[in-house]
Amino acid sequence: MEFTTEPFDLDEAPAHAVVAREVVEAAELDAVDVGPFGNTAEGGADRVLTAVDALLRRSLEAGATRISLQVNVVGAAVEGEGER
């Protein structure tokens, strides 16, 4: 998954950004990369989906006004793919 929380503050990480970082770091995901302009995390579907739920809820509670999120499935067949 890739995500950003807003509003941005380049001088100091806002509370919602700190909370988002804490959520993904505690989620026991396979890989987490947190940066000032975007964040990524990788892991199994259940752990990622649980992290997404917590990320959205806790970041909004901490003052985020916008959360951009993208989830990609990598290296596995998507259910229903190829069926028509």
N, CA, C and O atoms as a GROMACS GRO file, in nm:
protein
  336
    1MET      N    1   0.083  -0.116   0.000
    1MET     CA    2   0.000   0.000   0.000
    1MET      C    3   0.088   0.123   0.000
    1MET      O    4   0.202   0.121   0.048
    2GLU      N    5   0.033   0.229  -0.054
    2GLU     CA    6   0.098   0.360  -0.051
    2GLU      C    7  -0.002   0.457   0.008
    2GLU      O    8  -0.121   0.450  -0.023
    3PHE      N    9   0.046   0.549   0.093
    3PHE     CA   10  -0.047   0.645   0.151
    3PHE      C   11   0.023   0.774   0.188
    3PHE      O   12   0.144   0.778   0.212
    4THR      N   13  -0.057   0.880   0.193
    4THR     CA   14  -0.014   1.008   0.246
    4THR      C   15  -0.130   1.063   0.329
    4THR      O   16  -0.246   1.035   0.302
    5THR      N   17  -0.096   1.141   0.430
    5THR     CA   18  -0.197   1.210   0.509
    5THR      C   19  -0.174   1.360   0.496
    5THR      O   20  -0.061   1.405   0.480
    6GLU      N   21  -0.280   1.434   0.504
    6GLU     CA   22  -0.272   1.579   0.491
    6GLU      C   23  -0.352   1.643   0.603
    6GLU      O   24  -0.440   1.578   0.658
    7PRO      N   25  -0.326   1.766   0.639
    7PRO     CA   26  -0.241   1.864   0.572
    7PRO      C   27  -0.092   1.841   0.601
    7PRO      O   28  -0.055   1.786   0.705
    8PHE      N   29  -0.010   1.885   0.506
    8PHE     CA   30   0.135   1.874   0.518
    8PHE      C   31   0.188   1.982   0.610
    8PHE      O   32   0.131   2.091   0.619
    9ASP      N   33   0.297   1.953   0.676
    9ASP     CA   34   0.372   2.051   0.752
    9ASP      C   35   0.518   2.008   0.742
    9ASP      O   36   0.557   1.909   0.804
   10LEU      N   37   0.597   2.080   0.665
   10LEU     CA   38   0.736   2.041   0.643
   10LEU      C   39   0.826   2.075   0.761
   10LEU      O   40   0.937   2.022   0.771
   11ASP      N   41   0.780   2.163   0.851
   11ASP     CA   42   0.863   2.201   0.966
   11ASP      C   43   0.857   2.097   1.077
   11ASP      O   44   0.957   2.071   1.145
   12GLU      N   45   0.741   2.037   1.096
   12GLU     CA   46   0.723   1.941   1.204
   12GLU      C   47   0.614   1.842   1.163
   12GLU      O   48   0.511   1.881   1.108
   13ALA      N   49   0.637   1.715   1.190
   13ALA     CA   50   0.538   1.613   1.154
   13ALA      C   51   0.410   1.635   1.235
   13ALA      O   52   0.414   1.637   1.358
   14PRO      N   53   0.295   1.653   1.166
   14PRO     CA   54   0.170   1.671   1.238
   14PRO      C   55   0.127   1.542   1.307
   14PRO      O   56   0.175   1.434   1.274
   15ALA      N   57   0.039   1.555   1.403
   15ALA     CA   58  -0.005   1.441   1.483
   15ALA      C   59  -0.058   1.327   1.397
   15ALA      O   60  -0.031   1.211   1.425
   16HIS      N   61  -0.134   1.359   1.292
   16HIS     CA   62  -0.190   1.253   1.207
   16HIS      C   63  -0.082   1.176   1.134
   16HIS      O   64  -0.097   1.056   1.110
   17ALA      N   65   0.026   1.241   1.098
   17ALA     CA   66   0.138   1.173   1.031
   17ALA      C   67   0.212   1.082   1.128
   17ALA      O   68   0.254   0.973   1.092
   18VAL      N   69   0.228   1.128   1.250
   18VAL     CA   70   0.294   1.047   1.353
   18VAL      C   71   0.210   0.923   1.382
   18VAL      O   72   0.264   0.813   1.393
   19VAL      N   73   0.080   0.941   1.395
   19VAL     CA   74  -0.010   0.828   1.421
   19VAL      C   75  -0.005   0.728   1.306
   19VAL      O   76   0.002   0.607   1.329
   20ALA      N   77  -0.008   0.777   1.183
   20ALA     CA   78  -0.002   0.688   1.066
   20ALA      C   79   0.127   0.605   1.068
   20ALA      O   80   0.124   0.485   1.042
   21ARG      N   81   0.237   0.668   1.099
   21ARG     CA   82   0.365   0.597   1.108
   21ARG      C   83   0.361   0.492   1.218
   21ARG      O   84   0.406   0.379   1.198
   22GLU      N   85   0.307   0.526   1.333
   22GLU     CA   86   0.297   0.430   1.443
   22GLU      C   87   0.211   0.310   1.404
   22GLU      O   88   0.244   0.196   1.439
   23VAL      N   89   0.102   0.335   1.333
   23VAL     CA   90   0.012   0.226   1.292
   23VAL      C   91   0.086   0.128   1.202
   23VAL      O   92   0.083   0.007   1.227
   24VAL      N   93   0.152   0.177   1.097
   24VAL     CA   94   0.216   0.085   1.003
   24VAL      C   95   0.338   0.017   1.064
   24VAL      O   96   0.367  -0.098   1.032
   25GLU      N   97   0.408   0.086   1.152
   25GLU     CA   98   0.524   0.024   1.216
   25GLU      C   99   0.481  -0.086   1.315
   25GLU      O  100   0.556  -0.181   1.335
   26ALA      N  101   0.364  -0.073   1.375
   26ALA     CA  102   0.316  -0.173   1.471
   26ALA      C  103   0.241  -0.288   1.404
   26ALA      O  104   0.208  -0.386   1.471
   27ALA      N  105   0.214  -0.278   1.276
   27ALA     CA  106   0.129  -0.375   1.206
   27ALA      C  107   0.200  -0.504   1.168
   27ALA      O  108   0.137  -0.593   1.110
   28GLU      N  109   0.328  -0.517   1.198
   28GLU     CA  110   0.405  -0.637   1.164
   28GLU      C  111   0.398  -0.670   1.015
   28GLU      O  112   0.378  -0.785   0.976
   29LEU      N  113   0.413  -0.566   0.934
   29LEU     CA  114   0.416  -0.583   0.789
   29LEU      C  115   0.556  -0.622   0.745
   29LEU      O  116   0.652  -0.607   0.821
   30ASP      N  117   0.568  -0.672   0.622
   30ASP     CA  118   0.697  -0.720   0.572
   30ASP      C  119   0.796  -0.607   0.545
   30ASP      O  120   0.916  -0.623   0.569
   31ALA      N  121   0.747  -0.495   0.497
   31ALA     CA  122   0.835  -0.383   0.464
   31ALA      C  123   0.758  -0.253   0.486
   31ALA      O  124   0.643  -0.241   0.445
   32VAL      N  125   0.822  -0.156   0.550
   32VAL     CA  126   0.762  -0.026   0.574
   32VAL      C  127   0.866   0.079   0.539
   32VAL      O  128   0.980   0.072   0.584
   33ASP      N  129   0.826   0.177   0.459
   33ASP     CA  130   0.913   0.289   0.424
   33ASP      C  131   0.833   0.417   0.446
   33ASP      O  132   0.736   0.443   0.374
   34VAL      N  133   0.873   0.496   0.545
   34VAL     CA  134   0.802   0.619   0.580
   34VAL      C  135   0.888   0.736   0.537
   34VAL      O  136   1.005   0.745   0.574
   35GLY      N  137   0.829   0.827   0.460
   35GLY     CA  138   0.901   0.944   0.414
   35GLY      C  139   0.815   1.068   0.423
   35GLY      O  140   0.697   1.060   0.454
   36PRO      N  141   0.874   1.185   0.396
   36PRO     CA  142   0.800   1.310   0.412
   36PRO      C  143   0.691   1.332   0.306
   36PRO      O  144   0.597   1.408   0.331
   37PHE      N  145   0.701   1.266   0.190
   37PHE     CA  146   0.603   1.290   0.084
   37PHE      C  147   0.525   1.166   0.045
   37PHE      O  148   0.442   1.171  -0.046
   38GLY      N  149   0.549   1.055   0.111
   38GLY     CA  150   0.476   0.933   0.080
   38GLY      C  151   0.529   0.819   0.164
   38GLY      O  152   0.643   0.820   0.210
   39ASN      N  153   0.444   0.722   0.183
   39ASN     CA  154   0.477   0.609   0.268
   39ASN      C  155   0.433   0.482   0.199
   39ASN      O  156   0.332   0.480   0.130
   40THR      N  157   0.509   0.375   0.217
   40THR     CA  158   0.472   0.247   0.159
   40THR      C  159   0.485   0.139   0.265
   40THR      O  160   0.564   0.150   0.359
   41ALA      N  161   0.405   0.035   0.248
   41ALA     CA  162   0.412  -0.081   0.335
   41ALA      C  163   0.369  -0.202   0.255
   41ALA      O  164   0.284  -0.192   0.167
   42GLU      N  165   0.428  -0.316   0.285
   42GLU     CA  166   0.397  -0.440   0.215
   42GLU      C  167   0.370  -0.549   0.317
   42GLU      O  168   0.427  -0.549   0.426
   43GLY      N  169   0.283  -0.641   0.279
   43GLY     CA  170   0.256  -0.753   0.366
   43GLY      C  171   0.140  -0.834   0.314
   43GLY      O  172   0.084  -0.805   0.208
   44GLY      N  173   0.104  -0.937   0.388
   44GLY     CA  174  -0.008  -1.020   0.353
   44GLY      C  175  -0.139  -0.942   0.358
   44GLY      O  176  -0.150  -0.840   0.427
   45ALA      N  177  -0.238  -0.990   0.284
   45ALA     CA  178  -0.364  -0.918   0.270
   45ALA      C  179  -0.430  -0.888   0.404
   45ALA      O  180  -0.473  -0.775   0.427
   46ASP      N  181  -0.438  -0.985   0.492
   46ASP     CA  182  -0.505  -0.962   0.621
   46ASP      C  183  -0.436  -0.854   0.703
   46ASP      O  184  -0.502  -0.767   0.760
   47ARG      N  185  -0.305  -0.859   0.708
   47ARG     CA  186  -0.232  -0.758   0.787
   47ARG      C  187  -0.242  -0.620   0.723
   47ARG      O  188  -0.257  -0.520   0.793
   48VAL      N  189  -0.234  -0.614   0.590
   48VAL     CA  190  -0.246  -0.484   0.522
   48VAL      C  191  -0.385  -0.426   0.543
   48VAL      O  192  -0.398  -0.308   0.575
   49LEU      N  193  -0.488  -0.508   0.527
   49LEU     CA  194  -0.625  -0.457   0.544
   49LEU      C  195  -0.652  -0.412   0.687
   49LEU      O  196  -0.721  -0.313   0.709
   50THR      N  197  -0.599  -0.484   0.782
   50THR     CA  198  -0.613  -0.443   0.923
   50THR      C  199  -0.541  -0.311   0.946
   50THR      O  200  -0.592  -0.223   1.015
   51ALA      N  201  -0.422  -0.298   0.888
   51ALA     CA  202  -0.345  -0.174   0.902
   51ALA      C  203  -0.417  -0.057   0.835
   51ALA      O  204  -0.419   0.054   0.888
   52VAL      N  205  -0.477  -0.081   0.718
   52VAL     CA  206  -0.551   0.025   0.648
   52VAL      C  207  -0.666   0.075   0.734
   52VAL      O  208  -0.686   0.195   0.748
   53ASP      N  209  -0.741  -0.017   0.792
   53ASP     CA  210  -0.853   0.023   0.879
   53ASP      C  211  -0.804   0.111   0.993
   53ASP      O  212  -0.860   0.217   1.018
   54ALA      N  213  -0.700   0.065   1.063
   54ALA     CA  214  -0.647   0.143   1.175
   54ALA      C  215  -0.588   0.275   1.129
   54ALA      O  216  -0.605   0.378   1.194
   55LEU      N  217  -0.519   0.272   1.016
   55LEU     CA  218  -0.459   0.393   0.961
   55LEU      C  219  -0.564   0.499   0.933
   55LEU      O  220  -0.548   0.615   0.972
   56LEU      N  221  -0.672   0.461   0.865
   56LEU     CA  222  -0.777   0.556   0.832
   56LEU      C  223  -0.844   0.611   0.959
   56LEU      O  224  -0.858   0.732   0.975
   57ARG      N  225  -0.884   0.522   1.046
   57ARG     CA  226  -0.954   0.565   1.167
   57ARG      C  227  -0.868   0.654   1.256
   57ARG      O  228  -0.912   0.761   1.299
   58ARG      N  229  -0.747   0.610   1.285
   58ARG     CA  230  -0.664   0.683   1.380
   58ARG      C  231  -0.608   0.813   1.322
   58ARG      O  232  -0.594   0.912   1.395
   59SER      N  233  -0.577   0.814   1.192
   59SER     CA  234  -0.527   0.938   1.131
   59SER      C  235  -0.635   1.045   1.126
   59SER      O  236  -0.608   1.162   1.152
   60LEU      N  237  -0.757   1.005   1.094
   60LEU     CA  238  -0.867   1.101   1.094
   60LEU      C  239  -0.894   1.153   1.235
   60LEU      O  240  -0.916   1.273   1.254
   61GLU      N  241  -0.891   1.064   1.333
   61GLU     CA  242  -0.910   1.107   1.472
   61GLU      C  243  -0.801   1.204   1.517
   61GLU      O  244  -0.824   1.289   1.602
   62ALA      N  245  -0.680   1.191   1.459
   62ALA     CA  246  -0.567   1.276   1.496
   62ALA      C  247  -0.560   1.404   1.414
   62ALA      O  248  -0.465   1.482   1.429
   63GLY      N  249  -0.660   1.429   1.328
   63GLY     CA  250  -0.665   1.557   1.258
   63GLY      C  251  -0.638   1.557   1.110
   63GLY      O  252  -0.634   1.663   1.049
   64ALA      N  253  -0.619   1.441   1.049
   64ALA     CA  254  -0.600   1.439   0.903
   64ALA      C  255  -0.727   1.489   0.835
   64ALA      O  256  -0.838   1.453   0.875
   65THR      N  257  -0.709   1.571   0.733
   65THR     CA  258  -0.824   1.620   0.657
   65THR      C  259  -0.836   1.549   0.523
   65THR      O  260  -0.938   1.560   0.455
   66ARG      N  261  -0.732   1.475   0.487
   66ARG     CA  262  -0.733   1.398   0.362
   66ARG      C  263  -0.631   1.286   0.375
   66ARG      O  264  -0.520   1.305   0.425
   67ILE      N  265  -0.670   1.168   0.330
   67ILE     CA  266  -0.579   1.054   0.326
   67ILE      C  267  -0.587   0.995   0.187
   67ILE      O  268  -0.694   0.953   0.142
   68SER      N  269  -0.475   0.992   0.119
   68SER     CA  270  -0.467   0.931  -0.014
   68SER      C  271  -0.410   0.792   0.005
   68SER      O  272  -0.307   0.774   0.070
   69LEU      N  273  -0.477   0.693  -0.053
   69LEU     CA  274  -0.440   0.554  -0.030
   69LEU      C  275  -0.449   0.475  -0.159
   69LEU      O  276  -0.545   0.489  -0.235
   70GLN      N  277  -0.350   0.394  -0.182
   70GLN     CA  278  -0.350   0.303  -0.298
   70GLN      C  279  -0.307   0.167  -0.248
   70GLN      O  280  -0.205   0.155  -0.180
   71VAL      N  281  -0.384   0.064  -0.284
   71VAL     CA  282  -0.350  -0.073  -0.246
   71VAL      C  283  -0.332  -0.153  -0.374
   71VAL      O  284  -0.421  -0.155  -0.459
   72ASN      N  285  -0.220  -0.219  -0.386
   72ASN     CA  286  -0.190  -0.303  -0.503
   72ASN      C  287  -0.169  -0.446  -0.459
   72ASN      O  288  -0.110  -0.472  -0.354
   73VAL      N  289  -0.218  -0.540  -0.540
   73VAL     CA  290  -0.192  -0.681  -0.517
   73VAL      C  291  -0.075  -0.718  -0.606
   73VAL      O  292  -0.080  -0.700  -0.728
   74VAL      N  293   0.031  -0.771  -0.545
   74VAL     CA  294   0.153  -0.801  -0.618
   74VAL      C  295   0.184  -0.950  -0.604
   74VAL      O  296   0.182  -1.004  -0.493
   75GLY      N  297   0.212  -1.014  -0.715
   75GLY     CA  298   0.260  -1.151  -0.712
   75GLY      C  299   0.157  -1.256  -0.680
   75GLY      O  300   0.194  -1.368  -0.644
   76ALA      N  301   0.030  -1.226  -0.693
   76ALA     CA  302  -0.075  -1.325  -0.668
   76ALA      C  303  -0.189  -1.301  -0.765
   76ALA      O  304  -0.214  -1.188  -0.806
   77ALA      N  305  -0.258  -1.406  -0.801
   77ALA     CA  306  -0.373  -1.394  -0.889
   77ALA      C  307  -0.487  -1.328  -0.812
   77ALA      O  308  -0.511  -1.360  -0.695
   78VAL      N  309  -0.554  -1.237  -0.877
   78VAL     CA  310  -0.670  -1.172  -0.820
   78VAL      C  311  -0.790  -1.262  -0.840
   78VAL      O  312  -0.810  -1.315  -0.949
   79GLU      N  313  -0.870  -1.281  -0.737
   79GLU     CA  314  -0.988  -1.368  -0.746
   79GLU      C  315  -1.077  -1.322  -0.860
   79GLU      O  316  -1.107  -1.204  -0.874
   80GLY      N  317  -1.119  -1.417  -0.942
   80GLY     CA  318  -1.207  -1.386  -1.054
   80GLY      C  319  -1.134  -1.346  -1.180
   80GLY      O  320  -1.196  -1.334  -1.286
   81GLU      N  321  -1.003  -1.323  -1.172
   81GLU     CA  322  -0.927  -1.281  -1.289
   81GLU      C  323  -0.928  -1.394  -1.392
   81GLU      O  324  -0.905  -1.510  -1.359
   82GLY      N  325  -0.954  -1.360  -1.514
   82GLY     CA  326  -0.954  -1.457  -1.621
   82GLY      C  327  -1.086  -1.531  -1.636
   82GLY      O  328  -1.103  -1.608  -1.730
   83GLU      N  329  -1.179  -1.509  -1.546
   83GLU     CA  330  -1.310  -1.573  -1.556
   83GLU      C  331  -1.405  -1.480  -1.627
   83GLU      O  332  -1.425  -1.366  -1.585
   84ARG      N  333  -1.464  -1.526  -1.733
   84ARG     CA  334  -1.563  -1.444  -1.804
   84ARG      C  335  -1.661  -1.536  -1.871
   84ARG      O  336  -1.754  -1.489  -1.937
   0.00000   0.00000   0.00000
